[in-house]
């Protein structure tokens, strides 16, 4: 099934048409601000309303509009593509909070409810886990898969704890080390692997086959065990260990493929659909 919109955004706005676009470089969805304003503001001219709101927000000292908005080419009603003011999801909610309209109140109340849920989860972390389990069930994953997924999250935490002990603390460095593990056994970084499977914001591991999950786990467990043995310090030393851990998984991958005559890496995803590449559409129009 082809997919070109972000379902959640349209659901938030009661299935009104909200134009969205995926930026593969930023790995973010961007949303048309004029479309948001058109649905929520009490105005028959959303472009003029957005122009007024922009002027108002620029005057607010605590609101840096340039940090949450940019321009990308979106398809207009005439079928052509024009530079359009867009924002990411965080920016979208910030703009919604600034729209003084009764039409925006349901979303503001929903955001307040989400905030309450997050605070409740701080006091009782089990609520976070239960919410994750319920979400996986709703997506159709069976109980055995969910159990393994939760266990995998715990194992991942053990790996990041080892990296932290080795002087690696930033999320960016964690991501780079993880990429090295992936690349060493699959030949692809995480974002390349996602593109191969045709997914975007979705979890890569949630869309892996059984053998892909096992090889990923093996690479991370091997990295953790080697690090616990060698005690690498700093990012560069941990990068070398990550490469070794990924190689362990690569050796297992080769053995699997030789014995089964099957490819260990699949382009299938659990969602069973493909996104339409909006950027290619724009290039063809130009």
C-alpha positions in Angstrom: 0.0 0.0 0.0 1.4 3.4 -0.9 1.6 6.0 1.8 2.4 9.7 1.5 0.8 11.3 4.6 1.5 11.0 8.2 -1.6 9.3 9.5 -1.3 10.6 13.1 -1.3 14.2 12.0 -4.5 13.8 10.0 -6.0 12.0 13.0 -5.2 14.8 15.3 -7.0 17.2 13.0 -10.1 15.0 12.6 -8.9 13.8 9.2 -8.7 17.2 7.7 -6.2 17.5 4.8 -2.9 18.6 6.4 0.0 18.5 4.0 3.1 16.8 5.3 6.5 16.1 3.9 9.4 13.8 5.0 12.9 15.3 5.0 15.3 12.4 4.8 18.3 14.5 5.7 16.8 15.7 9.0 14.8 12.5 9.4 11.8 14.5 10.3 8.3 15.2 9.2 7.4 18.8 8.4 3.8 20.0 8.4 2.3 22.9 6.5 1.6 25.7 8.9 -1.0 27.4 6.7 -3.0 24.1 6.7 -2.9 24.0 10.5 -4.1 27.6 10.7 -6.8 26.9 8.2 -8.3 24.1 10.3 -7.9 25.7 13.8 -8.1 29.5 13.3 -11.4 31.5 13.1 -10.4 32.9 9.7 -11.5 32.4 6.1 -8.0 33.6 5.0 -5.5 31.3 6.7 -2.5 32.8 4.9 -3.3 36.3 6.1 -4.0 34.9 9.6 -0.6 33.1 9.6 1.1 36.4 8.5 -0.5 38.2 11.4 0.4 35.4 13.8 4.0 35.3 12.6 4.3 39.1 13.3 2.8 38.5 16.8 5.1 35.6 17.6 8.3 37.5 16.5 7.5 40.1 19.1 7.5 37.5 21.9 10.9 37.3 23.6 10.6 33.7 24.5 9.5 32.6 21.0 12.3 32.1 18.4 10.2 31.6 15.3 13.2 31.0 13.0 14.2 28.0 15.0 10.9 26.1 14.5 9.9 27.1 11.0 11.5 26.8 7.5 10.3 26.6 3.9 9.9 23.5 1.8 8.2 22.9 -1.5 4.7 21.4 -1.0 2.0 20.6 -3.6 -0.7 23.2 -3.9 -4.3 22.9 -5.0 -3.3 23.8 -8.6 -1.0 20.7 -8.7 2.2 22.8 -8.6 4.9 22.9 -5.9 5.6 26.1 -4.0 7.9 27.1 -1.1 5.7 26.8 1.9 6.2 27.6 5.6 6.5 24.4 7.5 7.4 23.3 11.0 8.3 20.0 12.7 6.0 18.2 15.1 7.3 20.0 18.2 7.0 23.4 16.4 3.4 22.4 15.4 2.3 22.0 18.9 4.0 25.3 19.9 2.1 27.1 17.2 -1.2 25.5 18.1 -0.7 26.8 21.7 -0.5 30.3 20.2 -3.7 30.2 18.3 -6.4 31.9 20.3 -9.4 30.0 18.9 -12.0 27.7 20.3 -11.2 25.3 17.5 -7.7 24.7 18.9 -9.0 23.9 22.4 -9.6 20.2 21.9 -5.9 19.7 20.8 -4.7 21.9 23.7 -6.7 19.7 26.1 -5.3 16.6 24.5 -1.7 18.0 25.0 -2.5 18.8 28.6 -3.7 15.2 29.1 -0.5 13.9 27.5 1.5 16.1 29.9 -0.4 14.6 32.8 0.2 11.0 31.6 4.0 11.8 31.3 4.1 13.1 34.9 2.2 10.0 36.1 4.8 7.8 34.4 7.6 9.6 36.2 6.0 8.6 39.6 5.1 5.1 38.3 7.4 3.9 35.5 5.4 0.7 35.1 2.8 2.8 33.3 5.3 3.6 30.5 5.9 -0.1 30.0 2.2 -1.0 30.1 1.5 1.8 27.5 4.2 0.3 25.2 2.8 -3.2 25.6 -0.7 -1.9 24.8 0.6 0.0 21.7 2.4 -3.1 20.4 -0.8 -5.2 20.9 -2.8 -2.6 19.0 -0.4 -2.9 16.1 -0.9 -6.6 16.0 2.3 -8.0 17.5 1.9 -11.2 19.5 2.7 -11.7 23.1 5.9 -13.7 22.5 7.2 -11.0 20.2 6.4 -8.3 22.8 8.1 -10.2 25.5 11.3 -10.4 23.4 11.1 -6.7 22.5 10.9 -5.6 26.1 13.8 -7.9 26.9 15.7 -6.4 24.0 15.1 -2.9 25.4 16.6 -4.0 28.7 19.7 -5.5 27.0 20.1 -2.3 25.0 20.2 -0.3 28.3 22.9 -2.6 29.6 25.0 -1.8 26.5 24.5 2.0 26.9 25.5 1.7 30.6 28.8 0.0 29.5 29.4 2.8 27.0 28.7 5.4 29.8 31.2 3.7 32.0 33.7 4.0 29.1 33.3 7.7 29.0 30.6 7.9 26.2 27.6 9.8 27.3 25.9 11.8 24.5 23.0 10.4 22.5 24.8 11.3 19.3 27.8 9.2 20.2 25.5 6.3 21.2 23.9 6.6 17.7 27.2 6.6 16.0 28.4 3.5 17.9 25.1 1.8 17.1 25.6 2.7 13.4 29.0 1.1 13.5 27.5 -2.2 14.8 24.8 -2.2 12.1 27.3 -1.3 9.4 29.8 -4.0 10.5 27.2 -6.8 10.1 24.7 -5.6 7.6 26.7 -3.1 5.5 24.3 -0.3 6.3 23.9 2.4 8.9 20.6 2.6 10.7 19.1 5.3 8.4 20.2 3.4 5.3 18.7 0.2 6.7 15.4 2.0 7.3 15.5 3.3 3.7 16.1 -0.2 2.5 13.0 -1.4 4.4 10.9 1.6 3.3 10.3 3.0 6.8 11.0 6.4 8.3 10.3 7.4 11.9 9.2 3.8 12.7 11.5 1.7 14.9 14.0 -0.3 12.7 14.0 -3.2 15.2 10.2 -3.4 15.2 10.3 -4.0 11.5 13.0 -6.7 11.4 12.6 -10.3 10.7 13.5 -12.9 13.4 17.0 -13.4 12.0 17.7 -9.7 11.7 16.7 -9.2 15.3 18.9 -12.0 16.4 21.9 -10.7 14.5 21.3 -7.2 15.9 21.1 -8.6 19.4 24.2 -10.6 18.9 26.2 -7.6 17.6 25.1 -5.5 20.6 25.7 -8.3 23.2 29.1 -9.0 21.7 30.0 -5.3 21.8 29.0 -5.1 25.4 30.9 -8.3 26.5 34.0 -7.2 24.6 33.8 -3.8 26.2 33.5 -5.3 29.7 36.6 -7.4 29.0 38.8 -4.7 27.3 37.5 -1.6 29.2 37.8 0.9 26.3 37.9 4.5 27.3 36.6 7.3 25.1 34.6 7.4 21.9 37.4 6.2 19.6 38.2 3.1 21.6 34.6 2.2 22.0 34.1 2.6 18.2 36.8 0.0 17.7 35.0 -2.3 20.1 31.6 -1.7 18.3 33.2 -2.7 15.1 34.4 -5.9 16.6 31.0 -6.7 18.1 29.4 -6.1 14.7 31.9 -8.4 13.1 30.8 -11.2 15.4 27.3 -10.8 14.1 28.6 -10.6 10.5 30.3 -13.9 10.9 27.1 -15.4 12.2 25.2 -13.9 9.3 27.6 -15.5 6.8 27.2 -18.9 8.5 23.4 -18.6 8.5 23.3 -17.6 4.8 25.7 -20.5 3.8 23.7 -23.1 5.7 20.2 -21.9 4.7 20.9 -20.6 1.2 18.8 -17.6 2.3 19.6 -13.9 2.7 19.6 -12.7 6.3 18.7 -9.2 5.4 15.2 -8.5 4.1 13.6 -5.3 2.7 10.2 -6.3 4.2 8.7 -4.3 7.0 5.9 -5.0 9.5 3.8 -2.1 8.1 3.5 -3.7 4.6 3.5 -0.4 2.8 5.8 2.0 1.0 6.1 5.7 1.3 5.9 7.9 -1.7 9.0 10.0 -2.1 7.8 13.5 -2.2 11.2 14.9 -3.1 11.3 12.7 -6.2 7.8 14.0 -7.1 9.1 17.6 -6.8 12.2 16.9 -8.9 10.0 15.4 -11.7 7.7 18.4 -11.7 10.7 20.7 -12.0 
